[in-house]
Amino acid sequence: MAQPTISVLMPAYKAEATIKRAAKSVLEQDWPDLELVISSDDGQDYIGVLSKQGLTDDRIRQVMTGGVGTGDWNARNAALKAAEGELVTLIDSDDEYASGRLSALAPLAMKNGAAIDDTQLYLNELVVATLLHDHERIDGKSVQATAPLILRDRTPVFPMWNKKNVNINWHELPHASDVIFSLELLSAAPEMKITPHGGYLYYKRPGSMTLSDSMTQRSRQAYYAIINSITSGKYSFSPEIADFALYEISKNLNQANAFGQILSGNPNLTHEMLAIRFNQRSMIEKERIAFFRGELEL
């Protein structure tokens, strides 16, 4: 039986310094049939950029969003529209795949409609957070994906799914469009599993957008929009996922200012690190209120 083609979608914006590493990690995967679809969101010819950097490959294709800085949600939608593979997955232009990522995800995605792997979040070259916790990797078996697991530590996920069976897109949001996509995907493929293979290497660096001073305000704007969309039924969530997402996003909205204050004072922290610390604590309601007000440090 022939193995399906995998389309890897890569939004690219001011990505000249990192795109070669990201693209190389995709093209060196052991999956025999794949394509890398770069979605340029700044008008740059990234196939030309890669060629000048010594990387050429017929499996690379490129599309243009038609704008500059239109957003990762729009760039991913443009790449998805052009994707020719039966299976689809993602990579950001400043991240990297570990070897064997596609081979670990593809069987689960084909069987269950979608799959996720154990994201490894790096800051200053150190792993500071992972999607799965240590006790969830003990036997090396896949873990059932759930909304609480996906949302608990704010660790980003980069799923693989069967395009023939799942027809969803990213929504326009200033932040967290990937979160809504993952929850809609889980609603469409409720048997989605998480492999303990740490195949996605997600890099955060001081000075990046997600650690910028504007992140708190962008997050709050996004959370308000998401809450309104959930309550109006805009998203294709199952009832259980809608209920939990509404609770979790509301909690994130309340945490945003406090998180922002702490992050602004320490560039070596991330939202994910704070979320893990927060979730590890058992707070009484009085403590939660104090934390939300920024009166209680983690």
Rosetta blueprint (number, residue, H / E / L):
1 M L
2 A L
3 Q L
4 P L
5 T L
6 I E
7 S E
8 V E
9 L E
10 M E
11 P E
12 A E
13 Y L
14 K L
15 A L
16 E L
17 A L
18 T L
19 I H
20 K H
21 R H
22 A H
23 A H
24 K H
25 S H
26 V H
27 L H
28 E L
29 Q L
30 D L
31 W L
32 P L
33 D L
34 L E
35 E E
36 L E
37 V E
38 I E
39 S E
40 S E
41 D L
42 D L
43 G L
44 Q L
45 D L
46 Y H
47 I H
48 G H
49 V H
50 L H
51 S H
52 K H
53 Q L
54 G L
55 L L
56 T L
57 D L
58 D L
59 R L
60 I E
61 R E
62 Q E
63 V E
64 M E
65 T L
66 G L
67 G L
68 V L
69 G L
70 T L
71 G L
72 D H
73 W H
74 N H
75 A H
76 R H
77 N H
78 A H
79 A H
80 L H
81 K H
82 A H
83 A L
84 E L
85 G L
86 E L
87 L E
88 V E
89 T E
90 L E
91 I L
92 D L
93 S L
94 D L
95 D L
96 E E
97 Y E
98 A L
99 S L
100 G L
101 R H
102 L H
103 S H
104 A H
105 L H
106 A H
107 P H
108 L H
109 A H
110 M H
111 K H
112 N H
113 G L
114 A E
115 A E
116 I E
117 D E
118 D L
119 T L
120 Q E
121 L E
122 Y E
123 L E
124 N L
125 E L
126 L E
127 V E
128 V E
129 A E
130 T E
131 L L
132 L L
133 H L
134 D H
135 H H
136 E H
137 R H
138 I L
139 D L
140 G L
141 K L
142 S L
143 V E
144 Q E
145 A L
146 T L
147 A H
148 P H
149 L H
150 I H
151 L H
152 R L
153 D L
154 R L
155 T L
156 P L
157 V L
158 F L
159 P L
160 M E
161 W E
162 N E
163 K L
164 K L
165 N L
166 V L
167 N L
168 I L
169 N L
170 W L
171 H L
172 E L
173 L L
174 P L
175 H L
176 A L
177 S H
178 D H
179 V H
180 I H
181 F H
182 S H
183 L H
184 E H
185 L H
186 L H
187 S H
188 A H
189 A L
190 P L
191 E L
192 M L
193 K E
194 I E
195 T E
196 P L
197 H L
198 G L
199 G L
200 Y E
201 L E
202 Y E
203 Y E
204 K E
205 R L
206 P L
207 G L
208 S L
209 M H
210 T H
211 L H
212 S L
213 D L
214 S L
215 M H
216 T H
217 Q H
218 R H
219 S H
220 R H
221 Q H
222 A H
223 Y H
224 Y H
225 A H
226 I H
227 I H
228 N H
229 S H
230 I H
231 T H
232 S L
233 G L
234 K L
235 Y L
236 S L
237 F L
238 S L
239 P H
240 E H
241 I H
242 A H
243 D H
244 F H
245 A H
246 L H
247 Y H
248 E H
249 I H
250 S H
251 K H
252 N H
253 L H
254 N H
255 Q H
256 A H
257 N H
258 A H
259 F H
260 G H
261 Q H
262 I H
263 L H
264 S H
265 G H
266 N L
267 P L
268 N L
269 L L
270 T L
271 H H
272 E H
273 M H
274 L H
275 A H
276 I H
277 R H
278 F H
279 N H
280 Q H
281 R L
282 S L
283 M L
284 I L
285 E H
286 K H
287 E H
288 R H
289 I H
290 A H
291 F H
292 F H
293 R L
294 G L
295 E L
296 L L
297 E L
298 L L
